[in-house]
Amino acid sequence: MIQDKLYDFVIVGSGIGGLSSAVVLAKNGFSVLVLEKNNQIGGALQVFSRDKCIFDTGVHYIGGLDPGENLYRMFKYLGIYDSLKLKSLDRDCFDLIRMPNGVSYPHGQGYDSFTSQLIQQFPEEENAILAFCEKLKEICDFFPLYNLEIGEEQTYYTNPEILSLGAWDYVSSLTENTVLRSVLLGSGPLYAGDQHSTPLYVVALIMNSYIKGSYRLVDGGSQIAKLLVQELRKYGGDILKRKEVVGATYGEDKKISTVVCSDTTQYRAKNFISNMHPSITIDVFGKDKFRPAYRDRVQKLENTVSSLMVYFSLKEKSFPYINYNIYDHYSNDCWNSINDRSENWPHTLYVCTPTSSKNDEFADSVCVMCYMTLDEVKEWEETFNTTISPSKRDEAYIQFKKEKEEQIVKRMETRFPGFRACIKNVYSSTPLTYRDYVGTPEGSLYGIKKDFNNPVGTTINSKTRIPNLYLTGQNIIFHGILGATIGAFVTCFNFVNHLDVIKEINEYEK
């Protein structure tokens, strides 16, 4: 059944990229409809509740939120910043990098704190530490929109060679101290750091943002999605849940006429924006509508690794709240173990205590993330399970998860003796969970893998060959809340005056 209303835009998917695009367009006078396949909006912003604890599925902390910084200003423009419940992580330590011998190294907020603390622990490496930080800032200057500037002279377009710098190779050129290399790049799970592919620009854009204001979202990241929906509706936009787009119809002009949902409803628009992964977008909108070379390139691109997330609800007042994140490395080779499945797995744990409005002194829960590939759950690859399409996986899958959870508990015990006694219940999600709920191939954490060996080939444009189909989301610029938000603006600049928008964003300096 075709709906009567003709929208200016139908946006497929309500991740941060889709919702931010919707708000920008609605704010600029366009009629917008967002279609979401799940019962919960937000993509990786989704949360779930167990034992009266709220668990984030994908967003555990955000950077760039100090007053005047890039995400702060973009959230101000989107109308959501003032209503966000935020908690700043410790200024002298937002990330703690812990090496196999148990020695810890803090990453402080602000470049002065970041450098001074590391220099205290590596006094003989002062030049390398300062050079690393200057390089981060220098690389960021090549991305005008990241800095909310309109640049023409020095950009990554005019200086494409900066996209070909490898992060690990660069840091290795600064110092022969293997511990310092691992400390500088110790937050690698933020971007699935890989010695052989991760570009320096990815590290620079992400680390710079966290150094300039790291915050947790009190009671979960879903508040971002809810606030964006409020703004969308304020400007007359619509959003529908349980609407899985499975196809499209086309007119004689080769433009999309409608998108078709699994319940047979069809929605009309002048333009369409996909917040889905590019390869899934090709499948949904028709492989024959894309050039074979483009289609083959996108579908052959490697995606970043997935993860196992383990969520612990805790007994009352049993474990302290920790106002920083911990990257616990159990191997000195911290950037070369993404696909390792040896008996020493996991080599790295990301550990955080979510922020709750109920308690500041003690943690209600602990979240632990480690790398896991889809291959490890390949036995159940043909199954599919979400809230609106429930399908229980077999006992072998449940047992598999229990065994992995136990390995994580044992790891936690080595760093937090007595942790087992604090646990009330344990829950976990595998690459299959991310694949089913978020809709990323292989349950990928961060979409298409950026590769300094092939920077052009791993870059996705917001425009497609279909005249009225555009892309948004984490694959356009880079991943994360900041990356996907910037990507949303890039997509919208096909339709709104970027000079006017950036000027308005920059009115929110403080």
Secondary structure, 3 states (H helix, E strand, C coil): CEEEEEEEEEEECCCHHHHHHHHHHHHCCCCEEEECCCCCCCHHHCEEEECCEEEECCCCCECCCCCCCHHHHHHHHHCCHHHCCEEECCCCCCEEEECCCCCEEEECCCHHHHHHHHHHHCHHHHHHHHHHHHHHHHHHCCCHHHHCCCCCCCCCCCCHHHHHCEHHHHHHHHCCCHHHHHHHCCCHHHCCCCCCCCEHHHHHHHHHHHHCCCEEECCCCHHHHHHHHHHHHHCCCEEECCCCEEEEEECCCCCEEEEEECCCCEEEEEEEEECCCHHHHHHHHCHHHCCHHHHHHHHHCCECCEEEEEEEEECCCCCECCCCEEEEECCCCCCCCCCCCCCCCCCEEEEECCCECCECCECCEEEEEEEECHHHHHHHCCCCCCCCCCCCCCHHHHHHHHHHHHHHHHHHHHHCCCHHHHEEEEEEECHHHHHHHHCCHHHCCCCECCCCCCCCCCCCCCECCCCCEEECCCCCCCCHHHHHHHHHHHHHCCCCCHHHHHHHHCCCCC
